Amino acid sequence: MTTQPRTRPGYNVFYGFSHLITSLLAWTLFWRRVVGLENWIPGPALITANHASFLDPPLIGSALAEQIGYLARSDLFGNVFLRAICWRLNMIPVERDSADYGSIKRVLAALGQGRKVLLFPEGVRTFDGKFRSAMPGVGLIVHRARVPVIPVYIHGSYRAWPRHRLLPIPSSTAVVFGKPVRYDQRTEAHPTRETYQAIADDIMAHIVALKPLALAKL
């Protein structure tokens, strides 16, 4: 059983220092370009992105002035030292191999405090660099949260650090932020798994549609 992460509204000094370091690395090692920040909106929202690498969360987070929340494997909270770091990086523990309603509640609580939270609809990193199907769980969260969804496409992170490579290599990357999408119209009184899957699939389609913008900037 994992300990619920502490939520600290306002500026987080440890997060801010980590943001500075990851920003420098993103610029110098991964030549990250950012597109679409004019689409950023204030207030709570779910940030949804494709997932190809361990680099994806820091590439997105370091592109933003706002401090956001992240989902993280529950085993990262297994000891006191790592748990303290995860708390200070606004991470929310999630059980990957089971239906984890506790993590959903923690995501909704973070949104209720005005935060934005990053989710990966594919659930896990791609094995071959190609898009994976979206998981219905993200549709469930979106249905319950009733907040805007900001689609994001990350390009180049698979080439820089695929899951079969021990360490990353310098490579050009791009992060494209799309226009926010609302799913308030899909708030049926009795939603089904098909409802959640349809929302998740639509979110994934918005992410995929951003790929040409990233290619144009590289």
N, C-alpha and C positions, 0 to 999 in steps of 0.2 A: 504493500500500500504506500503510495507516494504522499508526501506532505503537500498541501495546497500552497502554491507560490504566493508570496506576499505581493499585494498590489500597491504601488506607490504613485499616486497621482502627482503630477507636476514633474519638474526636472529631476532626472536621475543622474547623479554625478558619474557613477561608474559606467553607466550606459553611454554618457557623453564622452568619456575618455575612450571607451571601446569604439565608439563611432568615429572618433578622430583617427585612430589607428587603422581601422578597416577602410576608411575613406582614402588614406594615403596608399594603402596596398592596392585598393581598387584602381586608383589612378596610375600608379607606377608599374604594377605587375600585370594588370589585366586590362589596362587602357579602356576602362569602362566609359561608355557614352550613355547619356540619359536623355530620353525623348518623352515628351508628353507631360511634363510636370504642370503645365497649365491646366491639366485635367484634375489636379489634386483638389480636394474639397475639405472643409473643416468638419469637425465632429466625428462621431463613431462611424466606422465602415469596416468591411471585410476586404482585405487585399488578397486577390487570388492569382496565383502564378503557376506556370509550368515548372516541373522539378526535374533537373538533370544532374545536380551536383551539390556537394556540401557548400559550395560557394554561393548558392542562390540566396539564402537569407541575408548574409552580409552584403551582397551586391545590391539588394533592394534596400536594406536598412541604411546603408551608408549613403545612398542617393537622396535620403530624406532628412530634412531638418527636424521633423516630428519624430518623437520616440514611439515606436510601435511594439506590439506584442507578437510573440512567436509560439507556435506549437513545437514541442520537443519530446523525443522519446522519454518515457518515464524512467528508463534505466539511467539516464543522465543525472537523475536526482537521488542516486543510490547512496552517495556518501555526503558528509557534511560540507566538505570543501566544494564539490561540484554543485551541490544544491544551493549553496550561497551565491555562487556565480550565476547559476540559472535564474534565481530570483531577481538578481540585480540586472539581468539582461531581459527582463520582462517575459521570461519563458513560461509556458503553460504545459504541464506534463500530460501526455496522452498515451494510452495503451494501444499499441498498433495492431495487436492480434485479437482484439475483442471489441465489442460495442462498449465504448467508454462514455457513459452519460455524464460522469463527473467532469470530464474535460469539456464537454459541451456546455455544462453549467458555468464552468470557469470562463469560457470564451464569452458567453452571454453576459456574465458579470463584468468582464473587462469592457465590453461594448457599452454596458449600462453606465460605466464610469466615464464614458466619452472617449475611450481609446479606439485605436484601429488595431486589427489583428491580422497577421499574415497566415493564409492557409494555402496548401497545395492540393488542388482537387484530385490529382492523380494518386495521392497518398504516399507513394514512394518514388525514389529516383528512377529514371528511365535506365534500362539496361543497354540500350542501343542508340540513344540519342533521339529516338522518335517519340512523338507524343503517345501517352497512354490514355486509356479511357478514364473518365472521371468517376470517382466513387460517390455513391448516393449520400454519404454522410455530410458532405459539404452542402448538398441541397437541403438537408434537414436543418443544418445550422442557419443557412440563409433564410429558410422559411420561418424559423422561430425568431431570428434576430430582427428581421424587417428593417435592415439598414442598407445603405447603398453598397454595391459590390464594385470594387475597382479592379478590372482585369489588368494583368501585367505579363508581358512576354520577356523572358530572359534569353538572350542569344549568346552563344560562345562558352557558356559555363561547362557544357559537356566536354568540349574540346580541351578546356583548361584543366578540368579535374573530373574525369569520368569515374564511375564507381569501381572499376577494376584497377585504377592507378593508385599507388600508395600516397604520392605527393602531387600537388598541382604543378603545372608548368605555365610560364608567362604566355598569355594569349589575349587577343582583343575580345571584348565583350560589350554588350549593349543591354540596357534595360528600358523597355517601352511601357509607359503608363497609358492605358486607354481611358475612355470616358466612362464615368460611373454608370452602372446599370441598376435598376430597381426591379424587384420581384414581388412587390406588395400585392400585385394583382393575383398572385398564385397562393393566396392564403386561405385555402379551403378549410372548412371546419374539420374534415376528416381526411387529411392527406394520406397518400399511400406511398409505398416505396417507389412506385412509378413516378409520382409527383416529384419526389426528391431527385430521382435520377434525371428527369427532364430538366430540372433547374441546373443540376450539375453539368449536364451535357451542354446546355446553353452557355453556361459560364466558360466551359472549355472552348467552345466555338469562338467566343469573344477573344480569348487568349490567343488562339491560333491565328485569328484574323489580324493580329498585331505584328506577326512575323515579317511581312514585307517592309514595314516601317523600320525595323531593326536592320534588315539587310541593306536598305537604302542608306543607312548611316555608317556602315562599316567600309 
